[in-house]
Amino acid sequence: MPKPISTPKAPTPIGAYSQGMIHDNVVFLSGQIGLNPNTGLLCQDSLKLETKQALANSLAVLEAAECKKTNVINTTIYLTDMCFFDEVNTAYAYFFGNHHPARATIAVAGLPKQARVEISMVAIKA
């Protein structure tokens, strides 16, 4: 039976979805944007900080599922403009270090709350 993941350390979902779901040993994270979980506001200081916040939100949900970032096997990055690829990729590479999950990067017409980047993940519980 799938089990929802919930943590106050990541933003409350802004729609009819959960922060993530666990089924057997597979963890599915909903896409995270750069919302500050304390204020609910989008980090708009820079694309780098927005990306770092989206990754921090993802890590909070992973940790609520008793996982680490090294448990992540797949990510999907959604960008509102592919010109953001290099800057987002730099923050993403720093976040994951030597761990390199499979990944897709997709250009989209828009994201919630005027975000420029959204990141979803799939992990395996060890």
N, C-alpha and C positions, 0 to 999 in steps of 0.2 A: 504494500500500500504506500503510495507516495506521501511524503511528509513535508509540509511547508517549513521554510527557514525564515526566521524573523529575528532582527536585532535592532536595538535603538541606536547602534553605532553607525548605521547606514540610514539614508533618507527613507522616510515612510513612502511606500508606493503612491504614485499620483494617479493611479488608475486601478482597474479591477484585476490585479495580479499580485503575486507574492514576491518577496525579495529573491526567493529561490525555492527549489524543490529538491528533495532527496528521494531517489528511487533505487532500492537495493544499495549498491555502493557508488552510484553515480549522482553527482551534484550538478544541478542545472541552475545557473545564476541568471536572473533577469538582467537586462541591460542597465548599466549604471551611467548616469551623467554626473557632471561635477557639482551636484547640489551639496551644500554644507548640511550635514545631518542635524545640526543644532539650530540653524536658522531657517532651513528650507530654501535658502537663496542660492542661485547659481553663482559659482566662482567666475567672475568675469574680468579679473585682473589681467590674466594672460591665458593663452591657449595651453601653455605648459602647466600652469596651476590648475586649470580646468581638467586637464587630462590626469594630473596627479590626484586630484580629488575623486575623479571617477574610479581610478585604480584603488585608492584608499577605501572607497565605499565597497568596491568588489572584495577587497581583502577582509573587511569587516564581516561581510556575508559569508565568505569562505571560512573564517574563524568561527562563526556561529554554527557552521556545519562541521566543526572540528577538522578543518582542512588547512593546509598551508598553500602558498602560491605554487610550490613545487608539485602539488597534486593536480594542478590545472593541465588539461591535455588539449584543450581547444579554446580559442577566443575568436570573437567576431568584433571588429571595430567598424563603427558607422561614422562617417565624416560628412559634414555638409558641404565640404569643398576638398577635393583631392590635393589642393595646394597646402593643406595642413598636414599631409602625410609625414614629411620629414620631422617636423616638430613633435607630433604625436608619437611617432616611431622612436624618437630619442627618449622621451619620458617612459614609454613602454619598455624599451630595452633596459633602461636603468632599473625599472621596477622588477623585471624578471631576472636580470643578471645573466647567469649562465644557463638558466632554464629556458627552453625555447618551445613552447606549445605550438601545435598547428594553429594556423590563423588565416582568416580572410579579412580583407578590408574593403568596405563597400561605400560608395558615394550615395548619399540620400538627398532628397529635396528639402528635408527639414527634420528637426528633432524636438522633443518636448522642451518647453521653457526656453526656447531659443538657444539651446545647447549646440555646440559645434562638434562634439564628440560623444559617442555612447559606446560602451564596451560590455559585451556579454561573455560569459565563460562557462565551460564544462570542466568538471574535476572528477577525479576518482578518489574515494575515501580509501586510505591505506588500512 
